[in-house]
């Protein structure tokens, strides 16, 4: 009996050791990918500015070093310790978004920054993370079992979303919606309710792009409401009427809530050649730059379109075009592969998290990062409108880069806590 017991004990220890070792390897991957992306992007930023007196590449790396230090510190702290501070953090970011409206710094037609001690700080970047943290706590404490309970998560997201949208920053405001939808689904809410919650947005998009699709979409929404909500007939009727109302009011919203340059971006996305020297210039030059890289690229610091600065804001929103020109198709595919691996690792951490709160926070952060990746890459290759969403860890922007590393530290904290719990078992 002693031998059998000892053997089982040793086997249990070996399994625990293997799980812990595997967990640490996953953590190394989570470190290596962002560090590689930051290193590569610093070279690309230097390439975009090599014919000017500006040298922001080293600032990108300095910001990354500070972010890595913060990430390491946060990874050592259990995420649950932040719960008492979630509301103060959330309302602090909301107040900073309100302050932007009054004392913010303007650039490129938008007022999105606060100047603090000579540095421009973008509160909307931190607002995304604070909203994810509070939303995770709310969904853990109040899981969605009835439609009326959607009011809590909607209230958490709506306040920063409206303030960011009014800056105006349409791209960042979309990130809030994507995080809300994914976290609601991850929390166990019925997928039908998730679709119904965002049906109004889909109806508005159909009005702008494929109006005839509403003939099938609105009855489908009514059917979903009938099958999944209480008071079936009344719910279906309300869902149908709301979608009809938003469809009829979308033209008015288009003219009164979107800025002229935002309307122009959305229209030129469909045909950028209509204004090749104006609003469509970014999209056309970006696709030309990526295409000119061919299979292997022209080499780092050797891109000609990058050197001649044909693509405006290339070191920020359009850094992927510099990547395409200088590293070619293979380089862009490798970077996309790195982002895919990062997403897989975050999904693994979310699945193995010790608590629902930790799992929801990680899935929210994963959504925040990957939604930005998809939208930014689609924008630079001509498959989406210009939205101003940066490419995580690669686009120049000190606030965004710092927030991304803070988010990474929180995910690593969850991974560490789950591995420690596995060791205890």
C-alpha positions as CSV (number, residue, x, y, z in Angstrom):
1,X,0.0,0.0,0.0
2,X,2.8,2.4,0.8
3,X,4.5,1.8,-2.6
4,X,1.2,2.3,-4.4
5,X,0.5,5.5,-2.4
6,X,4.1,6.7,-3.0
7,X,3.8,6.0,-6.7
8,X,0.5,7.9,-7.0
9,X,2.0,10.8,-5.0
10,X,5.0,10.9,-7.4
11,X,2.8,10.7,-10.4
12,X,0.7,13.5,-9.1
13,X,3.8,15.6,-8.5
14,X,5.1,14.9,-12.0
15,X,1.8,15.9,-13.6
16,X,1.7,19.1,-11.6
17,X,5.3,19.8,-12.5
18,X,4.6,19.3,-16.2
19,X,1.5,21.5,-16.0
20,X,3.5,24.2,-14.3
21,X,6.4,24.0,-16.8
22,X,3.9,24.2,-19.7
23,X,2.3,27.2,-18.0
24,X,5.6,29.0,-17.7
25,X,6.4,28.2,-21.4
26,X,3.0,29.8,-22.3
27,X,4.0,32.8,-20.3
28,X,7.3,33.1,-22.1
29,X,5.3,33.1,-25.4
30,X,3.1,35.9,-24.1
31,X,6.2,37.9,-23.4
32,X,8.1,37.1,-26.6
33,X,5.4,38.0,-29.1
34,X,4.8,41.6,-27.8
35,X,8.5,42.2,-27.4
36,X,9.2,41.0,-30.9
37,X,6.4,43.2,-32.3
38,X,7.7,46.3,-30.5
39,X,11.3,45.7,-31.6
40,X,10.2,45.3,-35.2
41,X,7.9,48.3,-35.2
42,X,10.6,50.5,-33.7
43,X,12.7,49.7,-36.8
44,X,9.7,50.4,-39.1
45,X,9.0,53.7,-37.3
46,X,12.6,54.7,-37.8
47,X,12.2,53.8,-41.5
48,X,9.1,56.0,-41.9
49,X,11.1,59.0,-40.4
50,X,14.5,58.5,-41.9
51,X,14.3,61.5,-44.2
52,X,13.1,63.8,-41.4
53,X,14.6,65.3,-38.3
54,X,12.0,63.3,-36.2
55,X,13.2,60.3,-34.3
56,X,10.3,58.7,-32.4
57,X,11.4,55.1,-32.7
58,X,13.5,55.2,-29.6
59,X,10.6,56.8,-27.7
60,X,8.5,53.7,-28.8
61,X,11.1,51.4,-27.3
62,X,11.5,53.5,-24.1
63,X,7.7,53.4,-23.6
64,X,7.8,49.7,-24.2
65,X,10.4,49.3,-21.5
66,X,8.3,51.2,-19.0
67,X,5.3,49.1,-20.0
68,X,7.2,45.9,-19.6
69,X,8.2,46.9,-16.1
70,X,4.6,47.7,-15.2
71,X,3.5,44.4,-16.8
72,X,6.0,42.4,-14.7
73,X,4.8,44.2,-11.5
74,X,1.1,43.6,-12.3
75,X,1.7,39.9,-13.2
76,X,2.8,39.3,-9.6
77,X,-0.4,40.7,-8.1
78,X,-3.6,38.7,-8.0
79,X,-6.3,40.3,-10.1
80,X,-8.8,40.1,-7.2
81,X,-6.9,42.7,-5.3
82,X,-8.0,45.3,-7.9
83,X,-11.7,44.7,-7.2
84,X,-12.0,47.4,-4.5
85,X,-10.5,50.0,-6.9
86,X,-12.5,49.2,-10.0
87,X,-15.2,51.8,-9.5
88,X,-12.7,54.6,-8.6
89,X,-10.6,53.7,-11.7
90,X,-13.7,53.6,-13.9
91,X,-15.0,56.9,-12.8
92,X,-11.6,58.5,-13.0
93,X,-11.3,57.5,-16.6
94,X,-14.9,58.8,-17.2
95,X,-13.9,62.2,-15.6
96,X,-10.8,62.3,-17.8
97,X,-13.0,61.7,-20.9
98,X,-15.2,64.6,-19.8
99,X,-12.1,66.8,-19.2
100,X,-11.1,66.1,-22.8
101,X,-14.2,67.9,-23.9
102,X,-13.1,71.1,-22.1
103,X,-9.4,71.2,-21.9
104,X,-8.3,68.5,-24.4
105,X,-5.7,68.8,-27.1
106,X,-6.9,68.7,-30.7
107,X,-5.2,67.1,-33.6
108,X,-6.4,66.0,-37.1
109,X,-9.9,67.2,-36.4
110,X,-10.4,65.4,-33.2
111,X,-10.1,66.3,-29.5
112,X,-8.8,63.2,-27.8
113,X,-5.8,64.0,-25.6
114,X,-5.0,65.7,-22.3
115,X,-1.6,67.4,-21.9
116,X,0.0,66.2,-18.6
117,X,3.5,67.6,-17.8
118,X,4.2,68.1,-21.5
119,X,3.0,64.6,-22.5
120,X,-0.2,64.0,-24.4
121,X,-2.3,61.3,-22.7
122,X,-5.3,59.7,-24.4
123,X,-7.9,58.8,-21.8
124,X,-10.0,56.7,-24.3
125,X,-7.2,54.0,-24.3
126,X,-7.4,53.6,-20.5
127,X,-11.2,53.8,-20.6
128,X,-11.3,50.6,-22.7
129,X,-9.4,48.7,-20.0
130,X,-11.2,50.2,-17.0
131,X,-14.6,49.3,-18.7
132,X,-13.5,45.7,-19.3
133,X,-12.4,45.4,-15.6
134,X,-15.7,46.8,-14.2
135,X,-17.8,44.8,-16.8
136,X,-16.0,41.6,-15.7
137,X,-16.9,42.2,-12.1
138,X,-20.5,43.1,-12.9
139,X,-21.0,40.0,-15.1
140,X,-19.5,37.8,-12.4
141,X,-21.7,39.1,-9.7
142,X,-24.9,39.6,-11.8
143,X,-24.9,36.9,-14.6
144,X,-27.5,37.6,-17.3
145,X,-30.5,35.4,-16.6
146,X,-33.2,37.8,-17.7
147,X,-33.2,40.4,-20.4
148,X,-33.7,43.3,-17.9
149,X,-30.4,42.4,-16.4
150,X,-28.7,43.6,-19.5
151,X,-29.2,47.1,-18.2
152,X,-26.2,46.9,-15.9
153,X,-23.5,45.9,-18.5
154,X,-25.0,48.3,-21.0
155,X,-24.8,51.1,-18.4
156,X,-21.1,50.3,-17.8
157,X,-20.2,50.5,-21.5
158,X,-22.5,53.3,-22.6
159,X,-21.0,56.1,-20.5
160,X,-17.4,55.9,-21.9
161,X,-18.7,54.8,-25.3
162,X,-20.8,58.0,-25.7
163,X,-18.0,60.2,-24.5
164,X,-15.5,58.6,-26.9
165,X,-17.9,58.8,-29.8
166,X,-18.4,62.5,-29.2
167,X,-14.7,63.3,-29.3
168,X,-15.2,62.1,-32.2
169,X,-13.5,58.8,-32.2
170,X,-15.7,56.3,-34.1
171,X,-13.0,53.6,-34.3
172,X,-12.3,53.4,-30.5
173,X,-16.0,53.5,-29.7
174,X,-16.5,50.3,-31.8
175,X,-14.0,48.6,-29.5
176,X,-16.4,49.0,-26.6
177,X,-19.2,47.3,-28.5
178,X,-17.0,44.4,-29.5
179,X,-15.8,43.8,-25.9
180,X,-19.4,44.0,-24.6
181,X,-20.7,41.5,-27.1
182,X,-17.9,39.0,-26.5
183,X,-18.0,39.3,-22.7
184,X,-21.7,38.8,-22.7
185,X,-21.4,35.6,-24.7
186,X,-18.5,34.4,-22.6
187,X,-20.5,35.0,-19.4
188,X,-23.1,32.5,-20.6
189,X,-25.8,34.7,-21.9
190,X,-27.9,33.2,-24.7
191,X,-26.4,33.8,-28.1
192,X,-29.9,34.9,-29.3
193,X,-29.9,37.7,-26.7
194,X,-26.4,38.8,-27.9
195,X,-27.7,39.1,-31.4
196,X,-30.8,41.0,-30.3
197,X,-28.7,43.4,-28.3
198,X,-26.8,44.4,-31.4
199,X,-29.6,44.0,-33.9
200,X,-30.1,47.8,-34.1
201,X,-26.5,48.4,-35.1
202,X,-26.8,45.7,-37.8
203,X,-30.0,47.3,-39.1
204,X,-28.3,50.6,-39.4
205,X,-25.4,49.1,-41.3
206,X,-27.8,47.3,-43.7
207,X,-29.6,50.6,-44.4
208,X,-26.2,52.1,-45.5
209,X,-24.9,49.1,-47.4
210,X,-27.6,46.6,-48.4
211,X,-31.1,48.1,-47.8
212,X,-32.9,45.1,-49.3
213,X,-31.3,42.8,-46.6
214,X,-33.7,44.4,-44.1
215,X,-36.6,42.5,-45.7
216,X,-35.1,39.3,-44.3
217,X,-33.2,40.7,-41.3
218,X,-36.1,42.4,-39.4
219,X,-38.4,39.4,-39.5
220,X,-35.5,37.3,-38.4
221,X,-35.0,39.6,-35.4
222,X,-38.7,39.3,-34.6
223,X,-38.4,35.5,-34.7
224,X,-35.4,35.5,-32.4
225,X,-37.3,37.6,-29.9
226,X,-40.3,35.4,-30.1
227,X,-38.3,32.2,-29.5
228,X,-36.0,33.5,-26.7
229,X,-37.8,36.2,-24.7
230,X,-40.7,36.1,-22.3
231,X,-44.0,37.6,-23.5
232,X,-43.3,36.2,-26.9
233,X,-45.7,38.2,-29.1
234,X,-45.0,41.5,-27.3
235,X,-41.2,41.0,-27.4
236,X,-41.3,40.1,-31.1
237,X,-43.4,43.2,-31.9
238,X,-41.1,45.5,-29.9
239,X,-38.0,44.1,-31.5
240,X,-39.5,44.6,-35.0
241,X,-40.7,48.1,-34.3
242,X,-37.3,49.2,-32.8
243,X,-35.4,47.9,-35.8
244,X,-37.8,49.6,-38.2
245,X,-37.4,52.8,-36.3
246,X,-33.6,52.7,-36.4
247,X,-33.8,51.9,-40.1
248,X,-35.9,54.9,-40.8
249,X,-33.9,57.2,-38.6
250,X,-30.4,56.1,-39.8
251,X,-30.2,58.8,-42.6
252,X,-30.9,61.5,-40.0
253,X,-28.3,60.0,-37.7
254,X,-25.8,59.8,-40.6
255,X,-26.2,63.6,-41.2
256,X,-26.4,64.8,-37.7
257,X,-24.2,62.5,-35.5
258,X,-21.2,61.7,-37.8
259,X,-18.7,64.4,-38.7
260,X,-18.1,65.2,-42.4
261,X,-14.7,63.5,-42.5
262,X,-16.2,60.3,-40.9
263,X,-18.9,60.2,-43.6
264,X,-16.3,60.7,-46.2
265,X,-14.1,57.9,-44.9
266,X,-17.0,55.4,-44.9
267,X,-18.0,56.4,-48.4
268,X,-14.5,56.4,-49.9
269,X,-13.8,52.9,-48.4
270,X,-16.3,51.6,-51.0
271,X,-14.5,53.4,-53.8
272,X,-11.3,55.3,-52.8
273,X,-10.6,56.1,-56.5
274,X,-13.4,58.7,-56.4
275,X,-11.0,61.1,-54.6
276,X,-7.4,59.7,-55.2
277,X,-5.7,62.9,-54.0
278,X,-8.0,63.6,-51.1
279,X,-9.9,61.3,-48.8
280,X,-9.0,58.2,-50.7
281,X,-5.3,58.9,-50.8
282,X,-4.5,57.0,-47.6
283,X,-6.2,53.8,-48.7
284,X,-4.7,53.9,-52.2
285,X,-1.2,54.6,-51.2
286,X,-1.3,52.0,-48.4
287,X,-2.4,49.2,-50.7
288,X,0.2,50.3,-53.3
289,X,2.9,50.2,-50.5
290,X,2.0,46.8,-49.3
291,X,1.7,45.4,-52.9
292,X,5.1,46.8,-53.8
293,X,6.8,44.6,-51.2
294,X,6.1,41.5,-53.2
295,X,6.9,38.1,-51.6
296,X,10.0,39.0,-49.6
297,X,9.9,42.8,-49.3
298,X,12.5,45.4,-50.1
299,X,14.3,45.0,-46.8
300,X,14.1,46.9,-43.5
301,X,14.9,50.6,-43.9
302,X,14.8,50.2,-47.7
303,X,11.1,50.9,-48.5
304,X,10.9,53.6,-51.2
305,X,7.3,54.7,-50.6
306,X,8.1,54.7,-46.9
307,X,11.2,56.7,-47.4
308,X,9.4,59.3,-49.6
309,X,6.6,59.6,-47.1
310,X,3.8,58.9,-49.6
311,X,1.6,57.5,-46.9
312,X,0.4,60.0,-44.2
313,X,0.5,58.9,-40.5
314,X,2.4,55.7,-41.5
315,X,4.2,55.4,-38.2
316,X,0.9,55.3,-36.3
317,X,-2.3,54.0,-38.0
318,X,-0.6,52.7,-41.2
319,X,2.5,51.0,-39.8
320,X,1.3,47.7,-41.4
321,X,1.8,49.3,-44.9
322,X,5.5,49.9,-44.0
323,X,5.7,46.3,-42.8
324,X,4.3,45.1,-46.1
325,X,6.6,47.1,-48.2
326,X,9.8,46.2,-46.3
327,X,9.2,42.6,-45.3
328,X,6.8,41.5,-48.0
329,X,4.0,39.0,-48.0
330,X,5.9,36.6,-45.8
331,X,6.7,39.3,-43.2
332,X,3.0,40.3,-42.9
333,X,1.8,36.7,-42.7
334,X,4.4,36.0,-39.9
335,X,3.1,39.1,-37.9
336,X,-0.5,38.0,-38.4
337,X,0.6,34.5,-37.2
338,X,2.1,36.1,-34.1
339,X,-1.2,37.8,-33.3
340,X,-3.1,34.6,-33.8
341,X,-0.8,32.7,-31.4
342,X,-1.3,35.6,-28.9
343,X,-5.0,35.2,-29.2
344,X,-4.9,31.4,-28.7
345,X,-2.8,31.8,-25.6
346,X,-5.2,34.4,-24.2
347,X,-8.1,32.1,-24.9
348,X,-6.3,29.3,-23.0
349,X,-5.7,31.6,-20.0
350,X,-9.4,32.6,-20.0
351,X,-10.5,28.9,-20.1
352,X,-8.2,27.9,-17.2
353,X,-8.8,31.0,-15.1
354,X,-9.5,30.4,-11.4
355,X,-12.6,32.7,-11.3
356,X,-15.3,34.0,-13.6
357,X,-14.0,37.5,-13.1
358,X,-10.5,36.7,-14.2
359,X,-11.8,34.7,-17.2
360,X,-14.1,37.6,-18.3
361,X,-11.3,40.2,-18.0
362,X,-8.9,38.1,-20.1
363,X,-11.5,37.5,-22.8
364,X,-12.3,41.2,-22.8
365,X,-8.6,42.1,-23.2
366,X,-8.2,39.5,-25.9
367,X,-11.2,41.0,-27.8
368,X,-9.9,44.5,-27.4
369,X,-6.5,43.6,-28.8
370,X,-7.7,41.3,-31.7
371,X,-10.6,43.6,-32.8
372,X,-8.0,46.4,-33.2
373,X,-5.7,44.0,-35.1
374,X,-8.4,43.0,-37.6
375,X,-9.8,46.5,-38.1
376,X,-6.3,48.1,-38.6
377,X,-5.1,45.4,-41.0
378,X,-8.3,45.5,-43.0
379,X,-8.0,49.3,-43.1
380,X,-4.5,49.2,-44.5
381,X,-5.2,46.6,-47.2
382,X,-8.4,48.3,-48.4
383,X,-11.0,45.9,-46.9
384,X,-12.3,48.4,-44.3
385,X,-12.7,52.2,-43.9
386,X,-10.0,54.4,-42.3
387,X,-11.0,54.4,-38.6
388,X,-7.8,55.6,-36.8
389,X,-7.5,52.4,-34.7
390,X,-3.8,51.6,-34.0
391,X,-2.2,48.2,-34.5
392,X,-1.4,46.9,-31.0
393,X,2.3,46.9,-29.9
394,X,3.3,48.2,-33.4
395,X,1.6,51.6,-34.0
396,X,3.4,54.6,-32.5
397,X,1.4,55.9,-29.5
398,X,2.6,56.0,-26.0
399,X,-0.7,55.7,-24.2
400,X,-1.9,52.9,-26.4
401,X,1.3,50.9,-26.0
402,X,1.4,51.5,-22.2
403,X,-2.2,50.3,-21.9
404,X,-1.5,47.2,-24.0
405,X,1.4,46.2,-21.7
406,X,-0.7,46.8,-18.6
407,X,-3.4,44.6,-20.1
408,X,-0.8,42.0,-20.8
409,X,0.4,42.1,-17.2
410,X,-3.2,41.5,-16.0
411,X,-3.5,38.5,-18.2
412,X,-0.2,37.1,-17.0
413,X,-1.4,37.6,-13.4
414,X,-4.4,35.4,-14.2
415,X,-2.2,32.8,-15.8
416,X,0.1,32.8,-12.7
417,X,-2.8,32.4,-10.3
418,X,-4.2,29.5,-12.2
419,X,-0.8,27.8,-12.3
420,X,-0.4,28.3,-8.6
421,X,-3.8,26.8,-8.0
422,X,-2.8,23.8,-10.2
423,X,0.3,23.3,-8.1
424,X,-1.8,23.3,-4.9
425,X,-4.0,20.6,-6.3
